[in-house]
Amino acid sequence: MTLVREADLTDLAFILPLSRDAFSPYGHYDLSIAKWFLTPGTYTFVCEREVNGKVCCGFIMFALMSEMRRGVQDEQDGETVLEIMAIAVSKECRRQGIGTELIRFARQFNQNLAAGGKPMKIRLSVAETNQAGRSFFEKRGFRVVAEAPWRYPAGQKALRMEL
């Protein structure tokens, strides 16, 4: 059975080391993850599932973001997107469906926020060099829509993907 629940402060003891492990090729994210965790409007959920006698865990962090008009800085067009800020699964628990469950949860969260209206776009960034991540997201319906206007701290190009 899979349980996805809202993270609390005690979960940072799990989230921060997992972030360090999962995101280290792209830069140091410990402080960013901790800061985002504490930022109002950011939602963090952990996934727990017992697989072969182990509790496998992952997490997803997302925020509601106002989309900027293309080519016009600091001007919002009123569209809000659900931005996946981070998603990671423990090494020993990968390829067990936990990442898929976290994406499914984000989709359901988006549907619940829409409350009968049109759901928001779900957007994320992935490093151009992260072939495994890109493939994972593409298999779940995400498509590359643009190169992001920034790079990861370790220098990789960031690609924007949307569902």
C-alpha positions, 0 to 999 in steps of 0.5 A: 500500500502506498501512502502519500501524506503532507510533509512536516518539519520532522520529514526534513531529516529524510528530504534533505539527505535524499535531495543531496543524493538525487540533485548533487550532479546539478549543484547544491540544493540543500539550502534551496530545498529547505528554503522552499519547504518553509516558503508559504505556497509551497507544498511538500508531500512524502510517499511511503510504501513497503516494498520487499520488507522496506519502507520506500520513500520519495517526496514531491515539492510543488508551488503555485506560480504565476506565469510571466508574459513571454518577453516582458519581465515582471508582467504577469498574464494571470495564468497560474501553473503548478510548478514541480520544484523537486521530486526524488525517490530513494535509490533503493526504492527506484523502479518501484512506481513511487515516482509515478505515484508522486506524479499521479498525486500532483495531477490529483492535487491539481484536479482538486484545486480546479474544483470543477474548473479547468486544471492548471498546467503542470510544469517542471524543469529538468537538466538537459543532460538528465536523460533518465529524468527527461525519459521518466517525465516524457513517459508520464505525458510531459513534453519539452516546451522551451529552454529555461532562461537559467542554468543549474548551479553546476552549469547544465542547461535547464529545459522546461517541460509541461503536462 
